[in-house]
Amino acid sequence: MNKQAAWAGLFLILAAFAWMGSAAAADGARSGTLTILHTNDFHGRYMPFAVAPGNATAQTGDPGRAPQSFARTGKVNGFARLATAIAQIRRERGPTNVLLLHGGDTFSDDLLGNLTRGEAIIRLMNAVGYQFMALGNHDFDYGVERTRELQRLARFPMRGANVIDQASGRPFLGNPAVILTAGGLRVGILALGYHNTDQTGSPDNTKGLRFTSGIEAAKRYVPMLRRQADMVVVLSHQGSKVDRILAREVPDIDLIVGAHSHDEIAPPERIGKVRLVQALSDAAVLGEVTIRVADGQIAEVRGVAHTLWDDRYPADPGVSRLIERLRAPHRAQLEAVIATAAERIGRRYKSESPFDTLAGEILRRHAKAEVAFLPGVGYGVSLSPGPIRREDLYTLLPHPSKVVSMRLTGAQILAILEQSATNQKPENPLDAVGGLVQTAGLRWTVDLTRPIGQRIRDVAVGDAPLDPDRSYRVVTHSGMLQGIHRYGTFAEGRDIERTEDKVTDVVEAGLRAMGTVRAPALGAVTLIKDET
């Protein structure tokens, strides 16, 4: 796609906005009050799940990131309870004064999501009346053509100004911004996707797409939206660190509704004149922002995060019936019990992860390897004490990655660990991708306070120090071999053995063999990070 065609595509989008907003712009400054309800990062979650203070989801109770935890023990989530909370606020504020937005990473990373190829969550979102959605990196997990099909099923646009169809040079699926009216106000909303999407999954899933800077896209679109609307909202799947940069570089935004980093940001954080919010993940929280505008100026912004506790929000009967209909054809697969958890077994994104250590040990035994590597991933719900059903496992290992083994030198293993450290704290925050790489059979220290390339030390395989010249048998999976999260070193290994064994199937068999499963002992990875 040449530059002339790309600019032609942008011109058509700008012309469409000029047509949409020319009459409205003549009305002059307005006053009014509206409420924006927002969610992000469902990762296919639609049923209630048990939580407690500490490590309840992939990014709560994780010592590798900013402290974040549920306040008490109980059950949260469930689209039926989300529907109740949304309906309650619409009644209180008036339905024409409320907008409902979603920040992306929506319909995969779940067994029912896989079995319906994303359709289940889209039908639930239609049922509760979503109006606009940003495309997250996991919204391409079933391939570009399936995302197109899901857009046809959805009653709301799914967009990303920086998600470019290479054939046309235009944003994928159409105009990445809308102007909606609520509370008598024109609200211009721009959707931004994740700029590193092509580094987080199989390259086949995003073939034909190009992912560019959301900040640069916002610099082009926001001034146009500002001319057409009373306020400008950016629905961003970039993560809060990048959103803060966006706020500083594009200060004419009124509100950034964030996603990707699974942060709970409420009340709104203020960066200059820009407000930033985010609603955790896994449909556990409904964000609410109320904005009052007087004579075209933002006069007041209030925001809260509603944790969807099952003892506070009764299930909506209609949505409950829809969930039952969606689950019914697949119930035997979803609810098959594969083992029993003796205690909570959590996942962590930015530090040593209990579940991934357990899975790595199962893979290591399966492949007769000395070392196992798994990617650091930011989705997943902890296994709670009691029966482990197949759908519980699939919240943690949803993808069809295949087991791969190879031989790597000690120097190559060290390079992988250094790449992981760089991914966590690169020179440019926009280059951050993935979580801390997860290992089994390896002991190591990562010091994020040190310069890039000098962050890994004290590496040992078993009881012996890592030998840079020695060859080690390593097991990982096909995604790592393809270079996700910039792990190109795996493809440089010797004696690469690709199998048809799915990682999820191997781990399920390992859990079945255990019968009763306990969290593994941690301490193989020492993390030193800058607390500032």
C-alpha positions, 0 to 999 in steps of 0.5 A: 500500500503506497502513501498516496492511497493511505492518505486518500483513505484518511481523507475519506474518513475525515470527509465522513466526519465533516458530513456527520458533524457540520450541522451539529457544529453550528449549534454552538457550545452546549451544556449537559451531563452524561455518564459513561459506563466502561469495561475492558479485557473480558478475556472471554469471562462471563461467569462468576468466579471466586476471588480473595485478597492477593493473587486472584487474577493474573494481575492482582496480588502480583509483586512484580507490578503496582499493588492491586487486589480484591478487597475481600473474599467472595464471587465477582463477575458474570454477565448476568450481574453486569447486566443488572448493574448497567440497567440500574445506572441507566434507570437512575441516570436516564437511558439517553444519558448513558453510554456503554463502551468496551476497551477490547480483549473481548471474546477469546481466552476461554473455552466457550469462546474457543468452542463458539469462536468468539460468538458467545461474548458478542451475543452477550454484549449485544444483549446488554447494549454495548455501543462501541469497542476498541480492538485489543490484541486478543481480538484477533485470536481466531484470525482476521476473517473471523474478526470480520464475521464477529463484527457482522454479528455485533450490533456495535462497531469494533474499531482501531485507528491504528489497526490498518488493513494493508490492502486498502491502507484504511483502518480495519473494519471502517471508521475508527471514531463515532459521534454519539449523543448522550445527556444532550451532548455530542461525544466524539469517541476514537478507538485505538488498538494495541500497537504491538499486537503482531508481537503477542500472538501467531503472525497468521492471526493478523496477516494482512494487518499493520499496527501503528502508533496509537499516539500518532493516530490520535494526533490526526483524529482528535483535532477533527473530533474536537471540531465536531463534538462537545467532548472527546473520548479516546477508547484505548487498548494501549495500557496505562503507561502509554495512555499517560504519554498519550495524555501529555502528547495529545492534551485536547482529549477530555477522557481516556478510557483505558484497557490492556494493562488491567488496572483499576483507575478510579476515581479518574487520574488527571494528567494535565487536563486529561482524565484517565480511567480503567476498569480492571479486567475479567468483567469483574468491575464496571467503571462509571464516569459522570461528566458535566459540561457547562457552556462547552467546558468540562465543569465536573468529572466524577468516577467510581469502579463498581466491583460486581460482587454476587451478593450485591448485584442479583443476576439478570434473568434474561441474560442468565437464560441466554448464558444457559442457552450458550452453554448447553451444547457444550456443557459436558466439555466445559464442566468436566472435572480433571483434578482437585486443587488443594489450595489456590493456584494463581497466575502472575504476570510480572513475577514468578507465577505459581500456575506457570511454574506448575505447567512448566514442570509438567511440560518438562517431564513430558518432554524429558527436558532440563528447562521449560519456558512459557510466556508471561501472559496477563490473562487468567483466573486463579484456580480456587480450592476444589474441583478443577473443571476443564473451563477453569484450565482454559482460562489459563491455557486457552490457545492451541499452542503445540509442544516444541523441544530443542537444544539451546546453549547456556548463552542462548538461555541467558539471551532469552532471559535478558530479552524478557527483562528488556520487555519489562522495562525497555528504553521506550515504554511503547516497546514493552510487551508481554510479562516476565518469561516463566521457567521451570528447572531454572534458577535466576535473578532479574534486576530491573534497576540495572542497564539493559543487557546486564539485568540477569545474574545467578543463573543455574540449571538444577544445582549447577551454574549455567554454562554458556557453552553447554547445550541444554534440552529445552521445552517450550511451545510453538508461539515462542518458536514463532518469536512472540514477545520478541523471543527470536532466540528459540528459532536459533536452537538446534535439533528442533522437534515440533509435535502435535501435542497441544500444551493444554492437553499435556497439562490437563493430562498432568493434572489428572495424573496428580489427582490432587494438585498443590501450588508449587514452591516458589523462589526460583526467580528473584525479582529486583525492581525499581519501586519508584 
